[in-house]
Amino acid sequence: MNPLYHLLARLTKKLEQQADLDVVNKLLITYFINITCILVLLGYGILSYVEMSHSVALFLFASSFALLLILVYQYVFKKLPVTKVLLTSVIIVVIFFLLYTGGNSGLGCYWMLVFPALAIPLFGLSKGNVISFLLFLAVLAFFVFQDRLQVQQVYSRDLVIRILGIYAAIHLLVYLNEYVKLHNFTVMEKSIIESKNETRQKDDFLSKLSHQIRTPLNNLTVVSNLINKSKLDAEHRDLFETIMASTINLINVVNNIVKVSEVKIEKELSSQVNFDLYASIDNTLKLFRDQHKERLEMNLRVSRNIKTQYIGDPIRIKQIFLNIIENIIKANPEGKLAVDIEINLQSDFEHESEINYVIKCPQLQLESDDYGNYYSRPGADQIKEGSYQPDDYFIDFTIAKKIIDYYGGELNIVSTGELTVLQFGFILKKGTTGTQKSETDKDVTQLLQSKSKVDLKNANILLVEDNAINQKIIILSLKNHVKNIDIANNGKDALDKFGTTKYHLILMDIQMPVINGIAATKKIRELESSSNTQTPIIAITANALSGDKEACLAAGMNDYISKPFQVEVLVNKMKMLLES
């Protein structure tokens, strides 16, 4: 890799954190033209100095220095219009100086031929065409009045005609090339937009299909658990078990369908707020400390050089750690588990910092496929007995990888000895120290606040569910486990009830009319921000696409369970949150 390409690659990686692709391309074109002109002028200046043309050499060195100052100005202030005007002005001055003096050997007029190749890419098809044509007219006027201007180098009519003809040909070729590129780019952009729309429609369809199938499947599963099999004769028991086996197979089919969906990290859906990096990560880790406190030990170490306040989307940061830690726990289902997390300052700039994250855990024994998916192989005994479920060993880092890529980083997974190290890094803009925390940070901060233990049998539960059949099924499932269950038909109804009644735990559906579960959860966390209490919220939803769980937890929910579910699993989650 040549030095110039390496420099532009580094600039690209840095710029992509600050602007969209079109702006980045324009900045890179300006960088490339500026750097190229500096190198050419320096080389030509050295050649002029060797050939004893000291005045020409001095002027070229001065022009190179001016371009270097413009390069620094662009790098620091990123003011593209001003940079382009300054850069073009210096180039035009150099062209007319070489026209006036003739350069080293009287051939300085040929330098003007490169101007169309600089102006049109720099200013675009329309403006670049006008600027290049105006220079053509200015040079034509220079040749017409060269006798009156008392130039040092007089050009013959034949040479002038050749120069202007070549300039016009180069101008037309560059214009045609840029026109074709712009046309191809427009066609490609349209194709990409159509492809994204098709993908979005596919994912929306899968999400709706999953939701519609999972809800009745959940009712089948829950009701089957309520049936007393001892009252069935052998024939009916056999028929019932056949129905249940088919239901379980259908559940596996639905799980395989939704895995097709990709995680979308949309730039326009990302918020940019001032947040505390340490608090956001530590609050996220506390979710796992509370759920697996008997066997999980997590240590978070942050370098003293790191400024904890940054500007970005804290939900994205939390999703990374939710996804990675959850998969580490899944890959180590038994025994003590120690996870060490180190956050270090890779490089520091005036307005931003490059942060490096290192997560160390026991060796995951991962196997990957051609699509970047990772698997943890079950034990030989489990394979022989057929007692394992494939989904339990599917290690999916898709969410973390997508978000890290979105921030311009890369997730690397390396296993050495008895450890597996997951490492990634990306750039964050510096925030303001001492400012108020963002709403999201306030939401998650509530997870750290103490709450009194409550026995599940004495708990007052709020069920937020818009489907009447689902309401009935959940009430039948929990009536022997809890004291009271109130019903809210949507998020707005839930907020009204929450404001007038004390609830020990909330079971929250996601897809609801008026106000959905995510928005209702955020509003509840806002209402609780002035108190010292925090009501546990469990998402009970048919949304089971990749990323749904992380979105629920990052919004402030304490746990998540997807339909269809086993009643015992839900009860255990409720006990854990109420009694921890």
Secondary structure, 3 states (H helix, E strand, C coil): CCHHHHHHHHHHHHHCCCCCHHHHHHHHHHHHHHHHHHHHHHHHHHHHHHCCCHHHHHHHHHHHHHHHHHHHHHHHHCCHHHHHHHHHHHHHHHHHHHHHHCCCCCCHHHHHHHHHHHHHHHHCHHHHHHHHHHHHHHHHHHHHCCCCCCCCCCCCHHHHHHHHHHHHHHHHHHHHHHHHHHHHHHHHHHHHHHHHHHHHHHHHHHHHHHHHHHHHHHHHHHHHHHCCHHHCCHHHHHHHHHHHHHHHHHHHHHHHHHCCCCCCCCHHHCCCEEEEHHHHHHHHHHHHHHHCCCCEEEEEEECCCCCCEEEECHHHHHHHHHHHHHHHHHHCCCCCEEEEEEEEEEEECCCEEEEEEEEEEECCCEEECCCCCEEECCCHHHHHHCCCCHHHHEECCHHHHHHHHHCCCCCEEEEECCEEEEEEEEEEEECCCCCCCCHHHHHHHHHHCCCCCCCHHHCEEEEECCCHHHHHHHHHHHCCCCCEEEEECCHHHHHHHHHHCCCCEEEECCCCCCCCHHHHHHHHHHHHCCCCCCCCEEEEECCCCCCHHHHHHHCCCCEEEECCCCHHHHHHHHHHHHHC
